[in-house]
Amino acid sequence: MFSQENQLIRKSSIVVAALATIVYMTYRGVYTLNLSGPYACTVSISLYVAEMYGCFLMFLYFFQIWELVEPAPVPPLKDRTVDVFIPTYNEDPELLRGTISAAVNLDYPHRTYVLDDGDRPAVAALAKELGAEYINRPTNLHAKAGNLNHAMEITNGEFVVIFDADHVSRRDFITRLLGYFEDERMGFVQTPHSFYNFDNFHGMLDYKRGCYWEEGELFYNVIQPGKNYWNAVSFCGSAAMFRRQALEDVGLVATETITEDMHTGLRMHARGWNSLFVNERLVSGQAATDVTTFNTQRLRWGEGNLGVFAFDNPLTMKGLTFGQRIGYLGSMLSWTTGVQKLQLYIAPMLMLFTGVAPVAEFSITLTTITILYMLTIWTAVTVTSNGHGHLIGTEITHMAGFWTQIKSTYRALFKRKKSTFVVTSKRGRQSDSIRQYIMPQCLYIGGSALAIAWAGTRYAIGLSSDLNGLLVGSGLLLTQCWFAWEVIRRALRNKEDVIHAWRHPVAINVHFSFVDEKGVLQTGRGVSCDLNEIGMGFHSFDDIGSTDEIEITLSTIGLTATCRAFVRHKKMTLNSKSRRDGNANSWRIGAQFIDPSEESLGTIWRICSDYATARMYDKFEANKRKGKDDSIATLLNSSRLAEHKICLPINVSLPGYQVAPFFTVTEGLSQSGCVILLESRIENDSNVDISIATPLGEIVGEARVLSSKQVILGATALEYVQLKFDRFHGESRSLLLSLCGGADDELLTNVVTLRPREKSLPKFRPAMLAGTTSAAAAVVAVCTVLGFYKDEWLLAQVSGRTEVSSDVSKRLDGLLENVISDPNADENRIVKLREVFQKLGDTERARKLNEVLLERDVESFSASLCRAQSLDSVNRFDEAGRIYNLLLERERLPEDKESQQELLMSAARNAVNRGNTAKAVQLFAEIDEQFLSSTPDLLREYAGLLASTGKPSEAITLILGQATIVDADFFLMGAIYSSKKQFSQAIEQYNHILARQPDNRQAQLLLADNAIWNGDFSMAVMVLKSILQKADSHEAREKLAFASLWNKDSLEALVMFEKLTLEQPARKDYAQAFVEACLIADSITEKQKGLLRSRVAAFPDEVQANIDLFASALSKHQLFDQLRPLLEQILELEPTRVDVRLQLVDVLNSRGKHVEAEAHLQTLLALTSGNENLPSGRLVSTPPVSEPTW
């Protein structure tokens, strides 16, 4: 089982888990402790210490299981004397019968002693009846330990075997262990405690999946084999064999503590005796059936194990090796986890009540590291447990026993001298009342509901903003509440399920007979469903009529028991009539044995322990090992002849041989054969006669032995036989085909397949108990919070509203007055009230609160932020900036992300107001992307800032990174592209807007602007005309006039500017544009000429600045009266202007001023000497590009 490769994988996983633990605990200690205050330090460090202690215990566990050792079987020593002790006090004699009978029949010469501290005649008679010797004593001094020591004094066997009163032993117990004592220093050999009542209190049972787990699985299958390596095996009180000399060497069984087993083993190791654990189920006993026995048992174990420290501390005791010290320390300290578990259970509860987290912050880093750590640890536990670990089962067991462990720790520390040995009840409850045992779980559920409701209400009304803490704490509490709920369900199981003897699920061959109403002897066959020493249940395929008494013969693995029985229950489970498949009949019979003989009872106990219990464990182990073994269950799953797992009584006989028939059941069935288990071998290819009883009738025929393989079931060697059907008699083949064909039918399957009935856990009573407790706690929490925090509740109710009633407004006024008048008013209340007034648009009351914040020294983050924002609102930017810097320089930003983002946003805007745009960009960059994306206005603000600081490409990328782009984004991108003089891209943005909103006036105007700047005047004209078609707009008419001018459309430009000039005659730009239009026009009207004259007269300064332009226009349209003065002014400034002087000559000649014209010609000839200057100056203006505004 533990190969070298397996051991290497196990050790590697332990090393990885140890390293992960060191990393995790270091990270926790350095980065996650909440040291913000005295209370925070207390809860944070206490939780950390609890985790550290858990890690310490885990290291002890890993140390113990570092190397698993399973000793090979050895032959027994010969001719040795063995005493078997069965100590008892008040156990049921019928329970003792099985234990004594099995002990007496052990297959090695020995003497069996029943040590009765109860001094009961019935037990004495039972011992005598079964062949055991009876020992009692006058006192009960030192309980079980004293009982064993008393027997040791009056017996003399070289070796001693100890069995608890409910431990039924396998008959090879002595022969399996005795050989290991060939080592002269071997003090004792321990075997595991296995249980036959699988439906116990703390077990996890699923018959359908073939799964079973209880907490002893890990101890006996992993820890004890690991202790073999360190020679530190724990004596567990029963199922062990001792060398008498070793016991005598340590003064017999220890009596100082109530766990004599652990203490005795420890002393033997200290004296140098060896120990060994043999991991083979040699006994089966009864696990704790209910919550009372579970906790009583564990209270004694915990108190006793911890009490050993007072007498023999394994860390200081002489004679122990290092491995033995650590092994015993791990075993003993495992009973102290109650305090640690309580700390882990209540940590989230305290966090929700106080709002103080036990960690600095619930960050993604902490979550990731914690999850990875837990996965690593559980993977290591899973690997090292070899399939015997169970996370949910372990947590349920911890929840069921944590308070008991706290009590045991307390009693071991402070009430050790008052410890008493309490015998665990083997049948029934330890006490009638279970209240004290489920009270911790009920209180935990109630406390969790109280904490969740308390924190949830505080969050709802705004007293807390820690959503992460609420979710994490609630999740942890709800998880633990589920475990508590499971404990309560198990505790509230029907009392009848607890007090009755366990019925072993088993399918064996049943023959029965009875005398019918006519006095005729009738016989029948069936297959059992469950069995114990009191009675059984079986499926009968023959009607027993109305008889109330039958005789039953049970047969399996060579064992036969015959008993008379009362019929206590009869129910028809199958009654089907079909032409094709035949008639199917079956009855479920419940029978109670009538005075069974000693021999029959002994056989029944053997069937239950050696076969029924062993078969169930065979199935469970096969499932754990995933078919990687040679168990019966694995063989059946791989056999084609066992296609249907049908259990039916079958009689097998060998024709021609004087051999009694085999009475057994089919383990699997198919149309071509079946699989059976026999107590002896049949040679391969042997022919056999078969008779199978079924609900459809009897199948009779002949079969051939296809194979026969020996399998070991406990101490019993069986033959796994596969039969191939050869011939059938009568309609047997048809019956077989019908049976296999209907194997999927639920009713038929319930009859022909062993399906143990799992006792369902109650739901209604636990739900009522947990539900009423939780509901009451939640109501108390909600009412308390709302009662104590009425004002906060009011603020929560009106938060986000834009309107409130007059009554609410009055209450808000009252709050405002209280805040203003109270110098110690709660800062958070001021902040929330301010937010409410801002949302309501009540600037006056919000201003008053701003003044309050400006006047006071505030401490909390939210109040400091509001104070800075208030300073910003009154343009005290530098003061606000200092507050923002202080908040940003804190070691920890606020826990809730929304507050973090608001701080960064406000600080960035403040930096812009102070002219520090680089700092503003840096702060905007720190804002969470998700928050930025969810606040489009803020994102556009950031993009505008980027564009204004010379980063337009980054601004565009930021905008395009959104999931949805709206019109405002297109407007902004259009402005950014315009600033980069990428007018074509800007035009695309405005076209996107107009595609969705064709009449968007702003987009149309901006599109026209960018078309003009891009030189596409025709587009601009088209867009502007479309605007004017729908509504008159001075801005559009103005833009259209200029666009027409720049598009050389003189007619349109003249008309447009004529109107604009007449509307606003004082506009100089209109005057110049009108003159330009006149210049490029071929002709103008008299009215326009008059307007041109008036513009020249009205704007002398403008004419002087653009004299060439005005002169050209007047000249073109022959307005010589206004032209001559302008030309003369030009010549005064520039006498050498040939073109102007020639134009003046023409004007003078046209006006009859020939002498003056001649004089200008002579001057011209003298100046030019034959050279001519070309006209200069801009005659037609170009469109300006304006800068975008952000």
Residue pairs with C-beta under 8 A, 6 or more apart in sequence:
1 70
1 386
2 68
2 69
2 70
2 225
2 386
7 67
7 68
9 383
10 65
10 68
10 383
10 384
11 66
11 67
13 379
13 380
13 383
13 384
14 62
14 65
14 66
14 380
14 384
16 376
16 380
17 58
17 62
17 376
17 377
17 379
17 380
17 381
18 59
18 62
20 372
20 373
20 376
20 377
21 55
21 58
21 59
21 373
21 377
23 369
23 373
24 369
24 370
24 373
25 51
25 52
25 55
27 369
28 48
28 51
28 359
29 48
31 360
31 366
32 359
32 360
32 361
32 366
33 41
33 44
33 45
33 48
33 359
33 360
34 40
34 41
34 43
34 44
34 356
34 357
34 358
34 359
34 360
35 41
35 44
35 360
36 356
36 360
37 356
39 354
39 356
40 356
40 357
40 358
43 347
43 350
43 351
43 354
43 356
43 358
44 358
44 359
46 343
47 343
47 344
47 347
47 358
48 358
49 343
50 339
50 340
50 343
50 344
50 347
51 344
53 340
54 337
54 340
54 344
57 330
57 333
57 334
57 337
57 340
58 377
60 326
60 329
60 330
60 333
61 223
61 330
62 380
62 384
63 323
63 326
63 327
63 330
64 223
64 226
64 227
64 230
64 232
64 326
64 327
64 330
64 331
65 222
65 223
65 225
65 226
65 384
66 226
66 229
67 226
67 229
68 222
68 225
68 226
68 228
68 229
69 225
69 226
69 228
69 229
70 225
70 228
70 278
70 279
71 180
71 228
71 276
71 278
73 176
73 179
74 179
74 180
74 182
75 179
76 108
76 174
76 175
76 176
76 177
76 178
76 179
77 178
77 179
77 181
77 182
80 158
80 159
80 178
80 181
81 109
81 110
81 111
81 156
81 157
81 158
81 159
82 108
82 109
82 110
82 111
82 157
82 158
82 159
82 160
82 161
82 174
82 178
82 241
83 110
83 111
83 113
83 151
83 155
83 156
83 157
83 159
83 160
83 161
84 103
84 106
84 110
84 111
84 112
84 113
84 160
84 161
84 163
84 174
85 113
85 115
85 148
85 151
85 160
85 161
85 162
85 163
86 96
86 99
86 100
86 103
86 112
86 113
86 114
86 115
86 132
86 163
86 164
86 165
87 115
87 117
87 144
87 147
87 148
87 151
87 162
87 164
87 165
88 96
88 114
88 115
88 116
88 117
88 118
88 123
88 165
89 116
89 117
89 118
89 140
89 143
89 144
89 147
89 165
89 423
90 118
90 423
91 165
91 166
91 423
91 426
92 426
92 427
93 120
93 122
93 123
93 126
94 501
94 533
94 534
95 165
95 166
95 286
95 426
95 427
95 501
96 114
96 123
96 126
96 165
97 126
97 130
97 533
97 601
97 605
98 168
98 533
98 601
98 605
98 608
98 609
99 163
99 164
99 165
99 166
99 167
99 168
99 169
100 112
100 114
100 126
100 127
100 130
100 132
101 130
101 598
101 601
101 602
101 605
101 606
102 168
102 169
102 170
102 171
102 605
102 606
102 609
103 112
103 132
103 161
103 163
103 169
104 112
104 130
104 131
104 132
105 171
105 602
105 606
106 112
106 169
106 171
106 172
106 173
106 174
107 171
107 172
107 174
107 175
108 174
108 175
108 178
110 157
110 161
110 174
111 133
111 155
111 157
112 131
112 132
112 133
113 132
113 133
113 134
113 135
113 151
113 155
114 123
114 124
114 126
114 127
114 132
114 133
114 134
114 135
115 135
115 136
115 147
115 148
115 150
115 151
116 123
116 124
116 127
116 134
116 135
116 136
117 136
117 137
117 140
117 143
117 144
117 147
119 136
123 134
124 134
124 136
127 133
127 134
128 134
129 598
130 598
130 602
135 150
135 151
135 154
137 146
137 147
137 150
139 146
140 146
140 147
142 149
142 255
142 421
143 258
143 420
143 421
143 423
144 237
144 260
144 421
144 423
145 253
145 254
145 255
145 260
145 264
145 421
146 255
148 162
148 252
148 253
148 260
149 252
149 253
149 255
152 160
152 244
152 247
152 248
152 252
152 253
156 244
157 244
158 243
158 244
158 245
159 178
159 181
159 241
159 242
159 243
159 244
160 241
160 242
160 243
160 244
160 247
161 173
161 174
161 240
161 241
161 242
162 237
162 238
162 239
162 240
162 242
163 169
163 238
163 239
163 283
164 237
164 238
164 239
164 285
165 426
166 285
166 286
166 426
167 193
167 238
167 239
167 283
167 284
167 285
168 196
168 283
168 284
168 285
168 605
168 608
168 609
169 239
169 282
169 283
169 609
170 176
170 281
170 282
170 283
170 609
170 610
170 714
170 715
171 606
171 610
171 715
172 282
172 715
173 191
173 241
173 282
173 283
174 241
176 278
176 280
176 282
176 715
177 189
177 191
177 241
177 278
177 282
178 241
180 186
180 189
180 276
180 278
181 189
181 241
181 243
183 274
185 272
185 273
185 274
186 243
186 273
186 274
186 275
186 276
187 242
187 243
187 246
187 247
187 268
187 269
187 273
187 274
187 275
188 233
188 235
188 240
188 241
188 242
188 243
188 246
188 265
188 268
188 273
188 275
188 276
189 240
189 241
189 275
189 276
189 277
189 278
190 224
190 233
190 234
190 235
190 236
190 239
190 240
190 275
190 276
190 277
190 278
191 239
191 240
191 277
191 278
191 279
191 280
191 281
191 282
191 283
192 216
192 220
192 221
192 224
192 239
192 277
192 279
192 280
192 281
192 282
193 216
193 220
193 236
193 238
193 239
193 283
193 285
194 220
194 281
194 283
194 284
194 285
194 613
194 617
195 203
195 214
195 216
195 284
195 285
195 286
195 287
196 284
196 285
196 286
196 502
196 504
196 608
196 609
196 612
196 613
196 616
197 286
197 287
197 289
197 502
198 205
198 212
198 616
199 205
199 497
199 502
199 758
199 759
200 214
200 286
200 287
200 288
200 289
201 287
201 288
201 289
201 290
201 291
201 293
201 294
201 400
201 490
201 491
202 214
202 215
202 287
202 288
202 294
202 393
202 396
202 397
202 400
202 490
203 212
203 213
203 214
203 287
203 393
204 211
204 212
204 213
204 214
204 390
204 392
204 393
204 396
205 211
205 212
205 758
206 212
206 758
207 505
207 755
207 756
207 758
209 623
210 619
210 620
210 622
210 623
210 633
211 620
211 623
212 616
212 620
213 388
213 390
213 393
214 287
214 393
215 393
215 394
215 397
216 287
217 388
217 390
218 385
218 388
218 389
218 394
220 279
221 279
221 385
221 386
221 388
222 384
222 385
222 386
222 388
223 331
224 233
224 234
224 277
224 279
225 277
225 279
227 233
227 234
227 275
227 277
227 327
228 276
228 277
229 323
230 321
230 323
230 324
230 326
230 327
231 269
231 274
231 275
231 321
231 323
231 324
232 269
232 275
232 321
232 323
232 324
232 326
232 327
232 328
233 265
233 275
233 276
233 277
234 261
234 262
234 265
234 327
234 328
234 331
235 261
235 262
235 264
235 265
235 268
235 275
236 261
237 259
237 260
237 261
238 261
238 283
238 285
239 282
239 283
243 273
246 268
246 271
246 273
247 253
247 264
247 268
249 268
249 271
249 273
250 264
250 267
250 268
250 271
251 267
253 260
253 264
254 260
254 263
254 264
254 267
254 311
256 263
256 307
256 311
257 263
257 304
257 307
257 308
257 311
257 419
258 300
258 303
258 304
258 307
258 419
258 420
258 421
258 422
259 300
259 301
259 303
259 304
259 305
259 307
259 308
260 304
262 304
262 305
262 308
262 328
262 331
262 332
263 304
263 308
263 311
263 312
265 275
266 308
266 312
266 314
266 317
266 328
267 312
268 275
269 275
269 319
269 320
269 324
269 328
270 312
270 317
270 318
270 319
270 320
271 319
272 319
281 614
281 617
281 714
282 715
284 609
284 613
286 426
286 427
286 502
288 294
288 297
288 424
289 425
289 427
289 428
289 429
289 498
290 429
290 430
290 434
290 490
290 491
290 493
290 498
291 400
291 434
291 437
291 438
291 487
291 490
291 491
292 425
292 429
292 430
292 431
292 434
292 437
293 424
293 425
293 429
293 430
294 400
294 401
295 400
295 401
295 404
295 430
295 437
296 422
296 424
296 425
296 430
296 431
297 424
298 401
298 404
298 405
298 408
299 404
299 407
299 408
299 411
299 422
300 421
300 422
300 424
301 335
301 408
302 335
302 338
302 404
302 405
302 407
302 408
302 409
302 412
303 407
303 408
303 411
303 412
303 416
303 419
304 419
305 331
305 332
305 335
306 332
306 335
306 336
306 408
306 409
306 412
306 413
307 412
307 416
307 419
308 314
308 332
309 332
309 412
310 412
310 416
314 320
314 324
314 325
314 328
314 329
314 332
315 325
315 329
317 325
320 328
335 405
335 408
335 409
336 405
336 409
337 398
337 402
337 405
338 401
338 402
338 403
338 404
338 405
338 406
338 407
338 408
338 409
339 405
339 406
339 409
341 398
341 399
341 402
341 405
342 402
342 403
342 406
345 402
345 444
345 480
346 447
347 358
347 476
348 451
348 472
348 473
348 474
348 476
348 477
349 447
349 448
349 451
349 473
349 477
350 356
350 358
350 451
351 357
351 358
351 469
351 473
352 451
352 452
352 454
352 455
352 469
352 470
352 473
352 474
352 477
353 451
353 454
353 455
355 455
355 458
355 464
355 466
355 469
357 466
357 469
357 895
359 366
360 892
361 892
361 895
362 468
362 469
362 472
362 895
378 391
381 389
382 389
387 624
387 625
388 624
395 483
396 483
396 486
396 487
398 483
399 441
399 480
399 483
399 484
399 486
399 487
400 441
400 487
400 490
402 440
403 440
411 418
411 419
412 419
422 430
424 430
427 499
427 500
427 501
428 498
428 499
429 495
429 498
429 499
434 491
434 492
437 491
438 487
438 488
438 491
438 492
441 484
441 485
441 487
441 488
441 491
442 484
442 488
442 769
442 770
442 773
444 480
444 481
444 484
445 481
445 484
445 485
445 488
445 770
445 773
445 774
446 773
446 774
446 776
446 777
447 777
448 477
448 478
448 480
448 481
448 774
449 773
449 774
449 775
449 777
449 778
449 781
450 777
450 778
450 780
450 781
451 473
451 477
451 781
452 473
452 474
452 477
452 478
452 778
453 777
453 778
453 779
453 781
453 782
454 781
454 784
454 785
455 464
455 469
455 470
455 473
455 474
456 470
456 474
457 781
457 782
457 785
457 786
458 464
458 785
458 789
459 465
459 466
459 467
459 470
460 796
461 785
461 786
461 789
461 792
461 793
461 795
461 796
462 792
462 795
462 796
462 799
462 832
463 785
463 789
463 792
463 828
464 470
465 895
465 896
465 898
465 899
466 895
466 896
467 896
468 895
468 896
469 895
481 770
484 770
485 766
485 770
486 761
488 766
488 769
488 770
489 761
489 762
489 763
489 766
490 761
492 762
492 765
492 766
492 769
493 759
493 761
493 762
494 759
494 762
497 759
501 532
501 533
501 534
502 532
503 530
503 531
503 532
503 536
503 537
504 530
504 531
504 532
504 608
504 612
504 613
504 616
505 529
505 530
505 612
505 616
505 754
505 756
506 528
506 529
506 530
506 531
506 556
506 607
506 608
506 611
506 612
506 615
506 754
507 527
507 528
507 529
507 647
507 665
507 754
508 527
508 528
508 531
508 554
508 555
508 556
508 607
508 611
508 664
508 665
509 525
509 527
509 554
509 555
509 556
509 649
509 650
509 651
509 663
509 664
509 665
510 525
510 526
510 527
510 528
510 538
510 540
510 552
510 553
510 554
510 649
511 523
511 524
511 525
511 552
511 553
511 555
511 649
511 663
512 523
512 524
512 525
512 526
512 540
512 544
512 550
512 551
512 552
512 553
513 521
513 522
513 523
513 524
513 550
513 551
514 521
514 522
514 544
514 545
514 547
514 549
514 550
514 551
515 521
515 522
515 547
516 522
516 545
516 547
517 545
517 546
517 547
522 542
522 544
522 545
523 542
524 540
524 541
524 542
524 543
524 544
525 540
525 541
525 542
525 649
525 693
526 538
526 539
526 540
526 541
526 542
526 589
526 649
526 693
527 538
527 539
527 647
527 648
527 649
527 665
527 693
527 752
528 536
528 537
528 538
528 539
528 554
529 536
529 537
529 538
529 539
529 588
529 754
529 756
530 536
530 537
530 756
531 537
531 554
531 604
531 607
531 608
531 612
532 604
532 608
533 593
533 596
533 601
533 604
533 605
533 608
534 592
534 593
535 565
535 568
535 590
535 591
535 592
535 593
536 552
536 554
536 565
536 590
536 591
536 593
537 569
537 588
537 589
537 590
537 591
538 552
538 588
538 589
538 591
539 573
539 586
539 587
539 588
539 589
539 751
539 752
540 586
540 587
540 588
540 589
541 585
541 586
541 693
541 694
541 695
543 585
543 587
544 550
544 567
544 570
544 587
544 589
547 567
548 566
548 567
549 564
549 565
549 566
549 567
549 594
550 564
550 565
550 567
550 591
551 562
551 563
551 564
551 565
552 562
552 563
552 564
552 565
552 591
553 560
553 561
553 562
554 560
554 561
554 562
554 563
554 603
554 604
554 607
555 663
555 664
556 607
556 611
556 663
556 664
556 665
557 607
557 610
557 611
557 677
557 679
557 713
557 716
557 718
558 679
558 680
559 603
559 606
559 607
559 611
560 603
560 663
561 596
561 599
561 600
561 603
561 604
561 607
562 600
563 593
563 594
563 596
563 597
563 600
563 604
564 593
564 594
564 595
564 596
565 591
565 592
565 593
565 594
566 591
566 592
566 594
567 589
567 590
567 591
568 590
568 591
568 592
569 588
569 589
569 590
570 587
570 588
570 589
570 590
571 587
571 588
572 585
572 586
572 587
572 588
573 586
573 587
573 588
573 747
573 750
573 751
574 584
574 585
574 586
574 695
574 747
574 748
574 751
575 584
575 585
576 583
576 584
576 585
576 747
577 583
578 584
580 738
581 696
581 738
581 741
581 742
582 696
582 697
582 731
582 734
582 735
582 738
583 696
583 697
584 695
584 696
584 742
584 748
585 695
586 695
586 751
593 600
596 604
610 713
610 714
610 715
610 716
611 713
611 714
611 716
614 713
614 714
614 716
615 632
615 713
618 631
618 632
618 633
618 713
619 631
619 633
621 629
621 631
622 629
622 631
622 632
622 633
622 634
622 637
623 633
625 631
627 634
627 637
627 638
628 634
630 711
631 711
632 667
632 677
632 711
632 713
632 718
632 720
635 675
635 709
635 711
635 720
636 642
636 645
636 667
636 668
636 675
639 668
639 675
639 722
640 670
640 672
641 668
641 669
641 670
641 672
641 673
641 674
641 675
641 706
641 722
641 723
641 724
642 667
642 668
642 669
642 670
642 674
642 675
643 668
643 669
643 670
643 740
644 668
644 669
644 670
644 740
644 743
645 667
645 668
645 753
645 754
646 666
646 668
646 669
646 739
646 743
646 752
646 753
647 665
647 666
647 667
647 752
647 753
647 754
648 665
648 666
648 669
648 692
648 693
648 694
648 752
649 663
649 664
649 665
649 692
649 693
650 664
650 665
650 666
650 674
650 676
650 690
650 691
650 692
650 693
651 661
651 662
651 663
651 690
651 691
652 661
652 662
652 664
652 676
652 678
652 688
652 689
652 690
652 723
653 659
653 661
653 662
653 688
653 689
654 682
654 686
654 687
654 688
654 689
655 687
655 688
655 689
662 676
662 678
662 679
664 676
664 677
664 678
665 676
666 674
666 675
666 676
666 692
667 674
667 675
667 676
667 677
668 674
668 675
669 675
669 739
669 740
670 740
671 736
671 737
671 740
672 724
672 725
673 703
673 706
673 722
673 723
673 724
673 725
674 692
674 703
674 722
674 723
674 725
675 720
675 721
675 722
675 723
676 721
676 723
677 711
677 718
677 719
677 720
677 721
678 718
678 719
678 721
679 716
679 718
679 719
680 719
681 708
681 710
681 719
682 688
682 705
682 708
682 719
682 721
683 705
683 708
684 705
684 706
684 707
684 708
685 704
685 705
686 704
686 705
687 702
687 703
687 704
687 705
687 726
688 702
688 703
688 704
688 705
688 723
689 700
689 701
689 702
689 703
690 699
690 700
690 701
690 702
690 703
690 723
690 725
691 698
691 699
691 700
692 698
692 699
692 700
694 735
694 739
694 752
695 748
695 751
695 752
696 735
696 738
696 739
697 731
697 735
698 732
698 735
699 728
699 732
699 735
699 736
699 739
700 728
700 729
700 730
700 732
701 725
701 726
701 727
701 728
701 729
701 732
701 733
702 725
702 726
702 727
703 723
703 724
703 725
703 726
704 723
704 724
704 726
705 721
705 722
705 723
705 724
706 722
706 723
706 724
707 721
707 722
708 719
708 720
708 721
708 722
709 719
709 720
710 717
710 718
710 719
710 720
711 717
711 718
711 719
711 720
712 718
725 736
728 736
739 748
739 752
742 748
743 749
743 752
749 755
786 793
791 815
791 829
792 829
792 832
794 808
794 811
794 812
794 815
795 815
795 829
795 832
795 833
795 836
797 808
798 804
798 808
798 812
798 836
798 840
799 832
799 835
799 836
799 839
800 839
801 836
801 839
801 840
802 839
802 840
802 841
803 840
804 812
804 840
812 833
812 836
812 837
812 845
815 829
815 833
816 833
816 845
816 848
816 849
818 825
819 825
819 829
819 830
819 833
819 849
819 852
820 848
820 852
823 856
825 852
827 858
827 859
827 860
827 862
827 863
828 860
828 862
828 863
830 849
830 852
830 853
830 863
830 866
831 862
831 863
831 866
833 849
834 846
834 849
834 850
834 853
834 866
837 843
837 845
837 846
837 849
838 846
850 870
850 873
850 874
851 870
853 863
853 866
853 867
853 870
854 867
854 870
854 871
854 874
856 867
858 864
858 866
858 867
861 887
861 890
861 894
861 899
861 903
862 894
862 899
864 883
864 886
864 887
865 883
865 887
865 899
865 902
865 903
865 906
867 883
868 880
868 883
868 884
868 887
868 906
868 907
868 910
869 880
869 906
871 877
871 879
871 880
871 883
872 880
872 906
872 909
872 910
872 913
875 913
877 910
877 913
877 914
878 914
880 910
881 907
881 910
881 911
881 914
884 903
884 906
884 907
884 910
885 907
887 903
887 907
888 903
888 904
888 907
893 899
893 900
893 903
894 900
894 903
897 928
897 931
898 931
900 928
901 927
901 928
901 931
904 923
904 924
904 926
904 927
905 923
905 924
905 927
905 938
907 923
908 919
908 920
908 921
908 923
908 924
908 927
908 942
908 945
909 920
909 941
911 917
911 919
911 920
911 923
912 920
912 945
917 945
917 948
917 949
918 949
920 945
921 945
921 946
921 949
921 951
924 942
924 945
927 938
927 942
932 938
932 939
932 942
933 939
933 961
933 962
933 963
936 962
936 966
936 968
936 969
937 968
939 958
939 959
939 962
940 959
940 968
940 969
940 972
942 958
943 955
943 956
943 958
943 959
943 972
943 976
944 955
944 972
944 1190
945 1190
946 952
946 954
946 955
946 958
947 955
947 975
947 976
947 979
947 1190
948 1190
952 976
952 977
952 979
952 980
955 972
955 976
956 973
956 976
956 977
959 965
959 969
959 972
959 973
962 969
967 993
967 996
967 997
967 1000
967 1003
970 989
970 990
970 992
970 993
970 1003
971 989
971 990
971 993
971 1002
971 1003
971 1006
973 985
973 986
973 989
974 986
974 987
974 989
974 990
974 1006
974 1010
975 986
975 1188
975 1189
975 1190
976 1188
977 983
977 985
977 986
977 989
978 986
978 1009
978 1010
978 1013
978 1188
979 1187
979 1188
981 1013
981 1185
983 1010
983 1011
983 1013
983 1014
984 1014
986 1006
986 1010
987 1007
987 1010
987 1011
987 1014
987 1019
990 1003
990 1004
990 1006
990 1007
990 1010
991 1007
993 1000
993 1003
994 1000
994 1003
994 1004
994 1007
997 1003
999 1030
1001 1027
1001 1033
1004 1023
1004 1024
1004 1026
1004 1027
1005 1027
1005 1035
1005 1036
1005 1039
1007 1019
1007 1023
1008 1019
1008 1020
1008 1023
1008 1024
1008 1039
1008 1043
1009 1020
1009 1039
1009 1186
1011 1017
1011 1019
1011 1020
1011 1023
1012 1020
1012 1039
1012 1042
1012 1043
1012 1046
1012 1183
1013 1183
1013 1185
1017 1043
1017 1044
1017 1046
1017 1047
1018 1047
1020 1039
1020 1040
1020 1043
1020 1047
1021 1040
1021 1043
1021 1044
1021 1047
1021 1049
1021 1052
1024 1036
1024 1039
1024 1040
1024 1043
1025 1040
1027 1033
1027 1036
1028 1036
1028 1037
1028 1040
1037 1056
1037 1059
1037 1060
1038 1060
1040 1052
1040 1056
1041 1052
1041 1053
1041 1056
1041 1057
1041 1060
1041 1073
1042 1073
1042 1183
1044 1052
1044 1053
1044 1056
1045 1053
1045 1057
1045 1073
1045 1076
1045 1077
1045 1080
1045 1180
1045 1181
1046 1181
1046 1182
1046 1183
1048 1080
1050 1077
1050 1080
1050 1081
1050 1082
1051 1081
1053 1073
1053 1076
1053 1077
1053 1080
1054 1074
1054 1077
1054 1078
1054 1081
1054 1084
1054 1088
1057 1070
1057 1073
1057 1074
1057 1077
1058 1074
1058 1087
1058 1088
1058 1091
1060 1067
1060 1070
1061 1067
1061 1070
1061 1071
1061 1074
1061 1091
1061 1095
1062 1091
1064 1070
1065 1098
1068 1099
1068 1102
1071 1095
1071 1098
1071 1099
1071 1102
1072 1102
1072 1106
1072 1109
1072 1181
1073 1181
1074 1091
1074 1092
1074 1095
1075 1092
1075 1095
1075 1106
1075 1109
1075 1110
1075 1113
1076 1109
1076 1113
1076 1179
1076 1180
1076 1181
1078 1084
1078 1088
1078 1092
1078 1113
1078 1116
1078 1117
1079 1109
1079 1112
1079 1113
1079 1116
1079 1179
1079 1180
1080 1180
1083 1117
1084 1092
1084 1117
1089 1117
1089 1119
1092 1113
1092 1114
1092 1117
1092 1119
1093 1119
1093 1122
1096 1103
1096 1110
1096 1114
1096 1122
1096 1126
1097 1122
1103 1110
1103 1126
1104 1129
1107 1126
1107 1129
1107 1130
1108 1130
1108 1175
1108 1176
1108 1177
1108 1179
1109 1177
1109 1178
1109 1179
1110 1126
1111 1123
1111 1126
1111 1127
1111 1130
1111 1140
1111 1143
1112 1179
1114 1120
1114 1122
1114 1123
1114 1126
1115 1123
1115 1143
1115 1147
1120 1147
1120 1150
1120 1151
1123 1143
1123 1147
1124 1144
1124 1147
1124 1148
1124 1151
1127 1140
1127 1143
1127 1144
1127 1147
1128 1144
1130 1137
1130 1140
1131 1137
1131 1140
1131 1141
1131 1144
1134 1140
1135 1167
1136 1167
1136 1168
1136 1173
1137 1173
1138 1164
1138 1167
1138 1168
1138 1171
1138 1172
1138 1173
1139 1172
1139 1173
1139 1174
1139 1175
1141 1160
1141 1163
1141 1164
1142 1164
1144 1157
1144 1160
1145 1157
1145 1160
1145 1161
1145 1164
1146 1157
1148 1154
1148 1156
1148 1157
1148 1160
1149 1157
